[in-house]
Amino acid sequence: MRLSVTQVKKQYVEILAVDDLSFEVHSGEIFALLGPNGAGKSSTIRMLIGLTYPDTGNIQFFDDQNKTITLTSELFGYLPEERGLYQESSIIDTLIYM
């Protein structure tokens, strides 16, 4: 599997969250998005999993035969920040709920 992000931009009203971001990640590689608050990390992740869409640019996933595939919720999990955890629930109950 391969992820290709090409010249992605995302603007929220007056805030440019992601500006001309490009990278590729191949199966077996370790990849991280690092940066301070407001750098566009969460906006990028939301676009990667289809919660939002880029204003410009492309995000594509490819299988091992280099064919474009659609990312589905069965292929990933997403738990944003600490606010997604419920202190009164066990981890297993939270996972089942998610």
N, C-alpha and C positions, 0 to 999 in steps of 0.2 A: 504494500500500500504506500502511496505517496500523497502528500499534501502540498499543493502549490498555491501560494498567495502572491498575487501580482498587482502592484500599484493600487492597493486598496486605500480608499479614503472614506471617512465617516464623520459627518458634521451633525451636531445637535444644536439647533437654533444658532446661538452665538459661539459655541464651543467646537473647535476642530479637534475631535477625539483621536482620530487616526489619520495620519497624513502620509500618503504615498508609501505604504508598507509593502515590502516584497520579501518572501523567503520560501524555501522548500524544506520539507522534512520527509525523509525516506524511512521505510520500515526498519526497525532496529536501532534507529538513532534516538538519542536523548536530546530534547529541545526544551528550552525554558524561555518564558517572556519575563524579563526583569525590568524594573523601572519604578520611579517614585509614583505616589498617588497622582492620578490625572494623566499618566503617560499613555493611556489607551489600552492597557492590558485586558481589562474586563470587557471593553467594547470589542476588542479583537476576538476574544473567546466567544462572546455572544454571536458574533458574525460567523465564526467557524462552525458553530453547532446549529445555526439557522434561526436563532431567536430574533436577530435583526439582520439586515442586509447592507452591504456596502453601498455607498452613494455612487462610487466609481470603482473600477478594478474588478478582479476576479478571484474567487476562492473555489478551488477544484480539488476533489479527491479522486485518485486513480487506483485501480486494482493492480495486481501483479502483471497483468497483460497490457497495462497502460490504457485501459478503458475507463472512462469517467464513471464514477459511482456516486450515488446519492447517499449522504450520511443520514442514518435513521437513529431514532432514540434507542434502539437495541444495541447500537455500536458504541455508545458513550454514556457517561454519567456527568452531571454538572451540579455542584453544590456551591453557590456563591457565598463567599465570606462567612463569618461566624454567625451572621443573622439567620442562616439557613438551619442551624442546629437548635433543637429545642431541649433546654437543660433538663426538663422534667421527663424526657423520653430516653429510653435506652438506645444505643447505637443500632441494634437490630430492628427496633420499632421504627426508627427514623429511616433506615434503609428500605424497609418494607413499604413505608409510606411514600418515599421518593420513587 
